[in-house]
Structure formats: C-alpha cells, structure tokens
Amino acid sequence: IDGSLFEFRSQIIKDIEDNETDRGHKISLAHVLKTHHVNFISLVILALAILTGYLPLFLGRATSLYLVLVTLANLINILAARELVAGKAAGSASMLKKAMLIGLVAQLSLLV
C-alpha cells in the first residue's frame, strides 16, 4: 500500500514541478487547485504512507531490518515534505525517489 501511495505522491509533486511548462498543454491537479492545496493533499498522502509502512509490524511480519529501512525511508519522506512546503518541488521529488527505493528494499526484505 505504501509503495502505491509514494508513487501517487511522486506524481503529484511532478505535476507541481512541471506546472508552468504544462500550462496550456495538459490539465493536472496543480492547474486545477492552488499549490498550497496540492501540497496539503501530498502531505496527507505522506501521512497515510508512513502509517501503512508500519502495517507489517502490527501484523507481526516485520523484521528488524524492515523496521530500520522503513524508518529511514519515512525520515527521508519527511525531509522531502519539508522541501515541498518550502517551495522546492525538484528537491522534494529527488528525495522522494530515494525514499521509494529504500521502501522497496524494505518490502523485499519481508520476502527473505
């Protein structure tokens, strides 16, 4: 679940980043809503992703490695959210990609 939420959030941030170049060519969430509304939606998705990242812990399937990796991914996501709120969508998108990679490795660690 959290991987899908991270991807959805990544696409929203990409829309914010490409807002000016897309104007007149396509309609995106960043065109329909004001930037602060889109940022709020992104932050809500982040909160949901952080919570769902810990579901394996509550289901008794999380390992120590998983918890370390998910926590690291969540910390990077929080830093990415800070960048987004500061108006630095490009920096936020870059951090989000790193967090997604770490989150994927965490998910794979559950298979071992």
Residue pairs with C-beta under 8 A, 6 or more apart in sequence:
1 49
1 52
1 55
2 49
2 50
2 52
2 53
2 55
2 103
3 100
3 103
3 104
3 107
5 45
5 46
5 48
5 49
5 52
6 49
6 77
6 96
6 99
6 100
6 103
7 100
8 45
9 42
9 45
9 46
9 49
9 96
10 93
10 96
10 97
10 100
12 29
12 30
12 38
12 41
12 42
12 45
13 42
13 84
13 89
13 92
13 93
13 96
14 93
15 22
15 28
15 29
15 30
15 38
16 30
16 35
16 38
16 39
16 42
16 84
16 89
17 89
17 90
17 93
18 28
18 30
19 28
19 30
19 31
19 35
22 28
22 30
22 31
23 31
29 38
29 41
30 38
33 41
39 84
39 85
42 81
42 84
43 81
43 84
43 85
46 77
46 78
46 80
46 81
49 77
50 74
50 77
50 78
53 70
53 73
53 74
53 103
53 106
54 62
54 70
56 62
56 66
56 110
57 66
57 67
61 110
62 70
62 110
63 109
63 110
65 106
65 109
66 106
66 109
66 110
69 102
69 103
69 105
69 106
69 109
70 103
70 106
72 102
73 99
73 100
73 102
73 103
73 106
74 99
76 95
76 96
76 98
76 99
76 102
77 95
77 96
77 99
79 95
80 91
80 92
80 93
80 95
80 96
80 99
81 92
83 89
83 91
83 92
83 95
84 92
